[in-house]
């Protein structure tokens, strides 16, 4: 990999032509010219030789002409498994500024680059460090990041740089990445702006050919234009190949163009001296572009000293370019062609020679030694296993997986399964389902013991994420967990049962399957307050074990001793049994710690359920930013089910705010993910959102239809737990649509459930439902009972009870008494930002003869979710840099959001933030019901 600050030097005609690329060149020119005020990214894609490199060079030259700093990296296949190699070489020119980073980021990037003995942090903390380093550099001079052949950069670097690319809107930084068609890369999945390069139009192709090979006979010219199909590299190189072949042969036209180009390059290599061919082979398989080590390795193979003169014929043939210390192939296809034309024994010998000369770099030497043998070789396998552990420690999980794969290939049979399984577990952490399945496929061909079979089941379940919730898989997991527990591996048993319980949460597997999961969990010899045990019981039996779960939760430390993973599980369990206040607190605490650790995959999950819990409490200030951040991070970390959960929560929030159109659109987006995989919990949440939107929009009959679906076991949106949290909404819809009798059986079911669990959400909703469905003789007392209950953490529900009580009092001709609960409800709805119910309270007050001033929109109503989140953090006294570190943004981006937010809030200083953002809820005492 030849990287650093780009210097435009001599290049071959094959990669300099911009014939027919005027529009693409203009796009890049505009991005560069706009750079000081607006950053961004662009992914160039196309087939080999189509002109990606030429455009990148043109962009680099333009940026340098304008005094910008150009940082560049070029991927090389044999370096793709060296962790953070691309990132290190890209940032090497600016590493002198690393001391200006905050301590966590500085430590993360030093560990990633192997410049410290400390264990690496999560990859995303390294990504934040890279973003901050680039942003600090860009304060002094705009920066262009150029990534050539980015599909061959190591995956760790790609993930870091894709993370950076999504956060450049407010930075004077432009990231350009070139990706070859047919390759998957984090850049292609990042949702970045993209430009696909098509082959040249006929006229431009002809002009390029005539400029490079003038005077061709018409028949040859026509044939070349036909076979090159508008590919610029082919238009330059194939004429040379045809000239070289003369009348001997013709490159087969039925082969893909890339293959024909590789053959053309290989044919040029075949006429070179033997020592030159050997040197080129060593250069092609080396993982660094270091000229000296290639010459030393070639000398090992030749048995004599080899100088740089050995490469002179290759330079003359325009296959490589040299400088004092490094070499560069004219095009990546040249490297590929040399590699493919060599024999297996030649490649093994070249790897062995490189291993010999790399004695001072043991990690690189180990890889070349491993590539030089076919195995088994337990000595090398053990060294690779040790290297995998070291790589994992510094956060290089991709390298650890590769090391374990190669170790397994060289292992003695009894040790092969364990190494493959460990590789599969690490591949799961990377989100590489394709690789996990490939590794498990190899494992299943081996003779496995019971514990290894259980590990296979757990890894398979990890990717399933609880989908689908079929009974057979739930029962199978419970049985495997039972065997693991009996074998003394309670930790593995809990993991398996957690997978089974997740399936019970996402869909309905039937009571028998749920009972098996609970029984297997309760047989394990673990602490009854074990967080994973509690979430298993809560997901598998939210009603039947609700009492036990709530009791045990009440006796736990709120933050689980600072363990964010355990705290998240506690929050999940509390959410499942309807203890939303505890869930919101636990998940918020977990999110803060996960954010600090850079564990963005788990952070997305914690935020989505924090938002769901906060939405039930109508805490929009917490729910709105948590849902948006959770959705964004779920998309970045490739968790579609989590993203759909966040979108369903956003639909609920839109319904509460009266945005009917957004509620419907967001619910539909969530359902598009949930329907094919039968994710009942998401479908239930989406129907809940539709029901709330219909209630707020004055369509109670529609609301009743949506909400009834959660209670129908035959409906895909049925959910054993979530239906319990909607009983108040269901009763309100039935009462207001004039059809209360239609739900009495459903409410009776909820009453029976309430006898089994002290679920706060269920009991609060039932108190509201009883009042709504009672006859006039009992309704007043039931409303007052509901209002006297402890609703301190349920202001929205309290206000709804007050509103319905006021409406009932008006119907009973007690207008004077009705006004106090109606006023309190109006004030609470206003403070919470629940617009539809606020307007309904005003309408009801007008019916009693009292007018209300129009609702004054809260200043925070004008903010985007991210602006709201950032202003809330600033109101808590956090600096821009502290906010940036927490949200994985640059501090300049934070500053830009605050700059936009202040005018919306009507303020000019941070000291005013707390005043304008704090909801002003009425005192509970002012909402005490009065009677005539």
N, C-alpha and C positions, 0 to 999 in steps of 0.2 A: 504494500500500500504506500503510494507516494503522495504524501499530504503535507499540509502546512499552509502558509500564506501563498496563494497561487502566484506563480511567475509565468507570464506568457512567453514561451520559448518556441523553438522550431517544432512544427507539427507536420504530419503527413497530409498530403492533399485529401486523403480519404476522410479526414474529420474536420476540414476547414470550410468546405463548401456550404454556402447558404443559398444556393440556387432554389428558387421557388418557396423560400421561407420568409417572405417579406412580412406577412401578417403575424406569424409567430414571433419574429424578431421585434415587431412593433409592440406586441403584448409585453414582452420582457422589458423593452425600453421604457414603457410607461410605468411598469412596476418599480423600476430602478429610479426613474425621475421623480416619482411620488414618495420615495422612501423616507426622506427626512421627516415627513409629517404622518406617514401611514405605513406600517409594516404589513407583513403577511407571508404567504407561502404559495408555492406552485409546484405541482408534481407533473413532470414531463414523462410521457410514456410512449412506447412505440417499439417496433421490431428492431433487431440489431442492425446498425448501419443506417438508420433512417434519418439521423442528424441530431440526436439529442446532445451529443458531446459538442457538436459545432455550435449549437445554440447556447450551451453553458459557457463555452469559451468566449463567445461574442458578448454575453451578459457580463462575464467577469471583466473583460477588457473595458466595457462601457463604465462599469462601476469604478474600476481603477482610474480611468480618465477623470472621474469626478471626485477623486480623492477618498473613495470609500475603502474600507478594509474588506478584503476578500479572503475568507477562510474556506478551505476545500478538503474533501476526502473522497477517495475513489475506492469502491469496493473491489475486493479480490476474492475469488472462490475459496482458495486455500486458507484465507485468514478469517473466514466467516465464523469459525468457532472460537476465536480468541476474544474473550469478553471485553467490551468497552474499547477495543482497539481503534475502531473508527472514531469514537468520541474523543479518545485521548489524542490522536493525531490531529483531529480537527481543532481542538482547543489548545494544543501545545503552544502556539504562538502567543496565547493570552493567559497562560497559566501563572504568569508573574503577578496577575491581579487576584489570585485566589485568596490571599490574606484578607481581602476586603469582604469576603462572604461571611455570613453568620456562621457560628461554630458548627451547628448541625449539618449545614450544607457543605461546609469546608471538609468536615470529617467524612461525609458521605462520598464526596468526589475523590478525595485522597485514597479512601479504602477501595473504591471502584477501580482506580488506576494502579493499585498495588503499591502505593507510595507510603503506606502505613501498615502496621500489623493489626490494626483494629478490624473487627468484623464489619462487613458492609451493612449499611442500612437498606431499607426497602428501595427498589429501583426508582420509585417515584421521588424519593428524596434526592437521589442523584440527579434526576431530571430537573428538579427545582434548582439544584446547584448549577447545572448547565445553563438553565434559563437566566438565573441571576448573573452568572459570569458574563454571558453574552450581553445582557441588558446593561451591566455596568460598563462594558467595553463600548457599547453603542452610545452611551452618554457623551463620549468624546468624539466618536466618528461613526457614521452609519456603517452597518455590517451586512455583508452578503455572505450567506452560508451556501456553498455549492457542494452537492453530493452527487458524484458521478457513479453510475452503476450501483445505486443505493440498494438494489436487491441483493447484492453480495456483501453488504456491510454486515457485521455481526449483529445478531438479533437484539442484544442489549442496547447497543448504540442506536439501532433503528427505533426501538421503543422509546428511548429517551428523546431522540430528535423528533419523533412524531408528536410526543407530548409537548415539546417546545414549539413545534410548528403551529399547534392549535392555540397558542397564547401570544401571538406576535402582533395582534391588531393595534395595540397602542405603543409598540416599540419601533424604533428606526432600524429594524432588522428584516431582511428578506431571505427566506430559505427556499432554495431551488433544489429539487431532487429529481434525478433521472432514473426511471424504472423500465426494465425490459419487459415487453409483453410476455404473458405466460407465467410470471413470477408473482407469488404472494408476498406481501411485505406489510409491516405495520403502517407504512405510508399510504398504501392503497386502501386500507380499512379505516383511515383516520378521518374521513369526511373532508379532506383538504381540497382546495381548488385544483383542478387538473386540466391538462392540455395534452390531448393525444395527437401524435404526429402521424399523419397518413403518408403513404408513398408520394413521391413527386408527381405532379400532373405531367402529361405526355410532353408538352412543350418544354417544361423546365428540365425534364429528364434528358431530352434530346440536346438541349443547350449544354448541360453538364457533360454529357458524353463527348460532344464535339469539342468542348474546351480541354478535355483531358486526353482524348485520343482522336485528334483531327485526322482527316484523310482516310478513314476506314472505308473499305469497299462497302457498297450499299447492302449486300447480302449479310455481311458480318455485322454491320451497324444495326440493321433491322433485327437480326437475331439477338444481339446484345440488349437492345431496348426491350424486346419481348421477354427475355429471360431474367433481366434485372428487375423488372416490374416496378420501376420508379424508385428503387432503393439507392440512395446516393453512394454508399460505400461500395455496393456491387458495381455501380456505374464506373467507379474509379478502378477497382481491383480486378474485376473479371476480364477487362480488356488485357491487362497484364498477364493474367493466367492463360488466356487464349493465345496470346503472342508467344508465351513460354511453351505451350503445348504444340503449337504449330499444327502440322497435319497429323500428329500422332493420335489425338483423341479429342473428344468433345465431352465437357462436363455433362453428366446425365441431367436432362431437363426435368425428369420426374422427381428428383430429390428436392427437398425444401431448400429455399434460397440460402438459409443459414448453413446448411450442410455443404452446399456448393461453395460457399465462401470459405468454410473451414478446409475443404479439400484444396481450394486454390492456394490458401496459405501453406497447407501441409506440403503441397507440391513444390512451393518455393523453398521450403526447408530442406526437402530431400536432396537438393543439389548442392547443399552447403558442405563444407568439410566435416569430417566425423567429430572432431573436437568441438566444433561450433554447435553441431546438433546436440551433443551431450550437454554442453553448457546451457543451451536453450531449454533442454528438458529439466535440468536442475532449477533454472530460473522459473520455469512454468509451475513447478510444484512447491517452490519455496513460499513461505508465508510472509516474508519481508522482502522488500526490493533492495536488499543490500548486495551491492556488487561484489564486495570482498568475500563474503561468505559463500556466494555462488561459485566464485573462482576457486576457493579452497576446497569446496565439496567436489568440484569437477576434477581437481588435482588428485583427490582420493580415488576417484573412479579411473582416471587416466594413469595413475602411478607416476606422474611427473608434474612439475610445476606448470601452471596454466596462467597466462596473463590476460589482460583485457583485450589483447590483440585477437584472442580466440573469437571474440564477438564482432570483430570488424566486418566480416562478410554478412552477418545478420543486420548490422547497421546499414550497410550498403544496399541490402535487399529491403530496407524500410520495414523490417520486422520489429526492431527494438530501437530505443533511443537511450543514450547514456549521458550521465553527467559524472562528476568526480566520484560520487559515492553510490549512486543509485541507478537503476535501470527502469525502463517503462516500455511495455509492449505497445505497439502502434494502435492495436485494438484488442479488446478482450477475446475476440474470436481467434486471434493468433495464439494466445495462451492455450485456449481450449483445443485448437487443432494440433498443437505440439503434444499436448497431454494424450489425446486420443490416438495419435499415430504411433505412440510408443507401446512397447510390450509390457505386460505385467512385470516380468522380471527386470526390465529396465527401470520401471518406476520404483520397484522395491529397492533396487540398488541405489537409486538417486536418494530415496528417503534415508537409507542407511548411511550414506555418505554425509548427508546433512546432519543426521543425528551425531555423527562423529565430530563434526566441526562445531557443534552447538553444546559442547560439554559445559561451557560457562553459563548456558541458559537452560537449566534442566527441564523446565516445563515444555519449552518448544522442542527440545531434544527428545523428550519422552514421546511426544506426538509423532515425530518422524520415525522413531524407533518402532512404535506401535504400528505405523503404516507400512513398515518394511517387512513384517512377518505375517504369516497366515494363521499361526496358532495351532493348538492351544499353547499358551505360555503364561503360566500362573504368576511368574515373577513380574512380568510386565503388567499383567492384569491387576495385581495388588498395587503396583505403583500408580496405575490409572485410577484405582479406587481411592487411593490417598489423594491424588490430584483432584478428584471429584469433590472430596470433602473440603479441601482447601478452596476450591472454586466456589463452593456453596457458601463458605464462610465469608468470602468477600463479595457475595451477591451475584456471582456469575453462574446463575442456575442453568442457563443454556449450555455452557461449557461443562458443567457437572453432568448433565444428561448425556452429552456426547461422550464424555470420559467413561461413564458407566456402561453405555452401549458398547463401546469398543472393548472395555474390560470383560463384558459378558461374552463377546465374540471370542476372546482369547482365554476364557475361563475353563477350568475343569468342570465337568457336568454337574457335580453336586452344588457348586457355587453360582451357577449361571442364573438360576431363577431369582435368587435373592438380589443380584445386581440388576437384573431387568426390572424387577418390581420397584426397587429404589429409583431407578431411572423413570419409571412410569409415574411414581408419586411426585417426583420433581417436575416432570412434564405437565402434570395436572396443575401444579402451582403456576406454570407459565401460561396456562389456558390452551395448551396444544392438544386438542382432542384427537386430531389425526395421529399424532405421535403416540399418545397414550394407547389408542386402539391398536396401533402397529406393535407396540411393545407387549401389550397384553396378549396379542395374537401369538407372539413368539413364546410367551410364558406358558400358555395353555397347551402347547405341544410337549411340554416337559412333564416329568413325574412330580406332582406337587403333594406336599403334606397338607394336613387340615389347616394349619395356621396360614400357609401360603395361599390356600384356596380362599380363606377368609379375607386376606389382604387383596386378592384379586377382586372379590366382591365389593370391598370398600372402595377401591379405586374406580371401579365401574360406576358405583353409586355416586361418587363425588361429582362426576360429570353429569349424571342424570338430574341432579339438583331437585330430586323429589318429583320428577315428571316422567311418565304419567303415574297417577296414584292408583294403579291396578292392584287388586287384592292379592294376586298370585305373587307379585314381586314383594309386596309388603310381608307376606307370610314367609317367603324364602329368606328375606333379610333377617327376620326375627329368628328363624331357625338357625341360620349361620351364626348370628350373634349369640344365641344360646350355647352353641358349641364352643365359640371363642371364650365366653364367660366361664364355661365349665372347665376349659383348658387353662384358666387362670389369667387370661388376657382381657381384663375388664375394660381397658381403654379402647381396644379394638372393638369390643362388643358395644360399647357406648357409641362409637362412631357409626357402626352398622345400624344400630337402632335409631340414631339420629336421622340417617337416610330414610329408614322406614317411616319414622314419624313425619318427616317432611312430605312424604307421599300422602300421608293421612291429612296433612294440612292443605296441600294444593288441590286435592280431589277427594272424593268419597269412596274409600275402599270397602266400606261395610263394617258393621260393628264387630264381627268376628275377627277381622284383621286387626282392628284397633285393639281389641282385647288381648290378642297375642303379643302385640308390641308392648303394651303396658305390663303384662305378666312377665315377659322376658326382662324388661327393665327393672322391675321390682325384685327379681330374683338375684340381681347382681349385688355383690358385696362391695358397695360403694356408699359414701356418705350420702344421707338422704337429702342434703342440701347441695349436692354436686350440681353445678349449673347446667351441665349437659343432660343430666337425669331429669332435672326440672323442665327443661324445654321439650324433652321427649314426652313426658307426661302431659304437658300443656298442649302440644301439637296433636298427640294421639287421642287424648281424652280431655278436651277443654272443659267439658261439663262434669263428667264422672270423677275426674281427679282435680277439678278446679279448687275445691276446698283445701286439699292437701297442698297444692302448688301455692295458693295465696298465703296460707299459713307459713310455709317454709320461706317464701319470699320475704315475708314481714320480719323474719329473724336474721336475714343476711345483711352484711355490710353493703352500703349503697354502691360503692365502687369496686367491690370484690378485691380489695387490697391493691388496686391500681392495675389489675389485669383487664385490658380493654376487651379481649376476646370473651372472657367470662362475663364481663359486664354486659356485653352485647347479647349473650345468651339469656341472661337474666331479663333484659329488656324484651327479648322475643317472647319469653315465657309469660311475662306480665301482659304483653300485648294480646297474646292468645287467649288469656282468661279474662280480658276486659278490664284490667287494672291500668288504664291508660295514663294516669298521672305518674305512676311508678315507671311505666314503660317509657314515657317521654323523657323522664329524668335520667334513667339508666342509659337509654340509647344516646342521649345528648352527651353524657359523660364518656361513653364508649367512643362516640364519633370524635370528640376532642382528642382523646388519646391515640386513636387510630390515625387521625390526621397528622399528629405530631410524629408518629412513627413512619408515615408514608405508606401505610397499608391501604391503598386506595380501593382495592377490590372489596375488602370487608367494610371500608368506610361507606361505599355506595349502598351496601345492604343496610348498614346501621341508619343511614340518613333516610332511606326510603321508608323504613318502619318508624323512625322518629317522626317523620312527616305524617304518616298515617295516624299515629297515636295523638300527635298535636292537633291534627284536623278534627278528631273526635272531641277534643276539648275546645275546638274553635280558637286555638292559639295560632292565628294566622301569621303573626310575626315570626314564630318559630317554624311553622309548617311550610310556608311559601318558599323561603330560601333553602330549607332542607330538601324539599321535593325537587327543586330545580337542580341543586348541586348533585343530589343522588341520581337524578336522570342523566345528567351530563357525565358523571363519573362512571355510571353503569354502561353508557355508550362507549366511553373511552376504554374501559376494561372488558368490553365484549361480554356483557351479562344481560342478554335481551329480556329475560324474565324479571330481573330487578328493574330494568328500565321501564317495562310495562307496569310494574307495581307503582313506580314513581309517577308514571303518567296517569294511572287510575287515581292516585292521590291528588294530582293536579286537577283532575276532573272534578273531584269532590270540592276542592278549594275554589274552583271557578264557579261551581254551583252555589257555594256559600256567598260568594261575592256578587252573584247575580249575572254572571256572564254565561248566558245560556248557550251561545254558539260555541264558545271555547270548551264548555263542559261536554257538549256532545262530541266535538272533534277529538278531544283528549280521551274520552271513554272509548271512542271507535279505534283510536290508535292502540290503546291498551288491549282491546279485544282482538285486534289483528294478530297480535303475538299469542294471546292466551287461548283463542278458540282452537287452533290446530293442535296444540299440546294439551288441551283440556285442563288448563290451569284454573280450577274452580275458584280459588281465592281471588285471583285478579278479576275474573268474570263477576264475582259477587261484589267486589269493590266498584267495578264499572257500573253495575246495576244500582248500587247504592248512590253513586254520583248522579245517575239519571233520575232516580227517585227524588233526591234532594233538589235537583234542578227543576223538576216538575212541580214539587211543592212550592219552591220559591217563585216559580212563574205562574202560580195560580191555576195549575192543572192537577188537582188532587186525584182525579180518576186515573190519569196517566201514571202519577206517582205510585198509586196503589198497585197498578199492574207491574211496574218495575220492581217494587219492593217485595211483592208476593213471590217473585221468582226465587228469591233467596231462601224461601221456606218450602219450596217444592222439591222433594228428593229426586224427582224425575228430570229436573231442569239442570243444565250444565252450570248454572250460576248458584245452585244450592250450596250452602256452606254451613256446617254444623255449628261453628263458632260465630261467624260474622253475622248470621241471622239474629243471634241473640242481642247484638248491639244495635239492631234497627227496630226493635219492637215499638219504641216511642214514635219513630217516624212512620211506621206501618199504621199505628193507631191514629195518628194525626191525619194521614191520607184517607183512611177509611172514614173517620168522623167528618172530615170536610167534604168528602165526596158523597156523603149521605148513605154510606153502606157499612156501618159498623158491625153488623151481624156477620158479614162475610169473613171476618178474621177472628171471631171469638175462639174457634177451635185452635187456631195458631197461637193465640195469646195463652190459652190453657196449657199448651205444650211448653210455652216459655215459663209459666208459673211452676210447672213440674221441674223444669231445669233449674229454676231459682231455688228449689228445695235441696238441690245437690251442690250448688256452688254459691259462694258469697260474691260473685262477680259484680264489681261496682257498676259497670256499664249496664249489665242486665237488670239489676235491681233498680237503678235510677230510671231506666227506660220503662220498667214495669209500673213504677209509681206514677209516671206520667200517663201511661196507657190506661191504667185503672180509672184515673180521673176522666180521661177523654171518653171512655166507653161506658161510664156509669150513667144511671138514670139521674134525673134532676134532683131527686131526694138525697142522693149520696154524693153527687159530683162535688159540691162545694167543700165538704169535709175532706174529700180525697185530694182536691187541689191544694188545700191548706196543709194537709199532711205531706204532700210532695214538696211544697215550698219550705216546710220546716225541717226537712231532712238536710243532711250535710251536703250541700252542693257548692262548696267553696272552690273546688277545682273544676266545676262544671258550669261556668257562667252562661254559656249559650243555652244549655238545657234549662237552667233556672229561668232565663229570660223567656224561653218558649213556653214553659209552664205558666209563667206570669201572663204572657200574651193570651194563651188559651183560656186562662182563668178570667182575665179581663173580658174576653169575648163572651164567655159564659155568663158572667155577671151582667153584661149589657143585655144579653138575651133574656135574662131574668128581670130586666128593668131596674137594675141597681147601678145606674150610670155613675153616680157619685163614687160608689165603692170601686167601680171598675177602673177608674182613672189612675189610682196609685200603682197597681201592678202594670198597667199599660205604659205609664210614664217610665217606670223602672226598666221595663222590657225595652222600650225605645232607646233609652240611654245606653243600655248594655249592648244592644245590637249596633248602635252608632259607634260605640267605643271599639267593638270587636271588628267592625267593618263588614258586618253581615247585612248587606244592603236590602235584599228582598224582604227579610223579616222586619227590618227597620221601617220600610215603607208600609208594610202591613200594620205595624203598631200605630203608625201615624194615621192610617185610614180608619182604624178602629177608634182611636181617640176622637177623630172628627165625628164619627158616628155618635159618640157620647156628648158632643157639643163642645169639645175642646180642640183648639187649633194648635198645631206644632210648627215651629220654624222648620224650613227645609233642612235636610241633613247637609252639614258642611263636610265635604269629602276630607278625610284625613290626609295629611300631607304624604304619608307613606303610601297611600293608594296610588300615587303618581309614579312610584319607583318600580324599576324592573326587579325581579327576584334577586339578582346578584347585587344591584345597588342597595336593596334593602338589607341584605346580609352584611355588606361592607359597612354601611352606615351604622348598623346595630353594633358591630364590633368597634367602630370608631367611637360610638357613644359610650361604650364600656371602657374607654381610655386606651385602647390599643393603638400603636403607631402604624403607619402605612407598611413598614417593613414587617412588623409582627403579623398584620393582617395578611400580607402577601405570603408569608411563610405558612400560615394556617390554611390558606385557600389554594396554595400551589399556583400562585400568580406572581408576576413581577411587581415590585412596589410602584413602578410607573403605571401599570395597569390599574392598581388600586387607586392611585392618585387621580387617574382619568375618570374612574367611576365616581369618586367623591366630587370631582369638578362638575360632573353632569348632575349629580344628585342635589347639591346645595341649592341651585336656583329652583328646582322642583319643590324643595322643602321651604323655600322662602327664607333661607338663613345664609349667613356669611361666615360662620365660625363653627368649629367642632364643639365648642362649649354649649351650643344651642341644640345639639342633636338629641340629647336625652329628653329634653322638654317636648320636642315635636314628635318623637317616636313612641313615647310611653302611652299606651292605651289608658283612657280615664274611665275606669269602670265605676258605676254607682255603688255606694256602700250597701251591703246586704240589708241593713236596717231600714233603708229607705224603700225597699221593695216589699216590706211586710204587707200582706194582704189586709185590706180593710173591708168591712161589710157595713151595709146600711143598718 
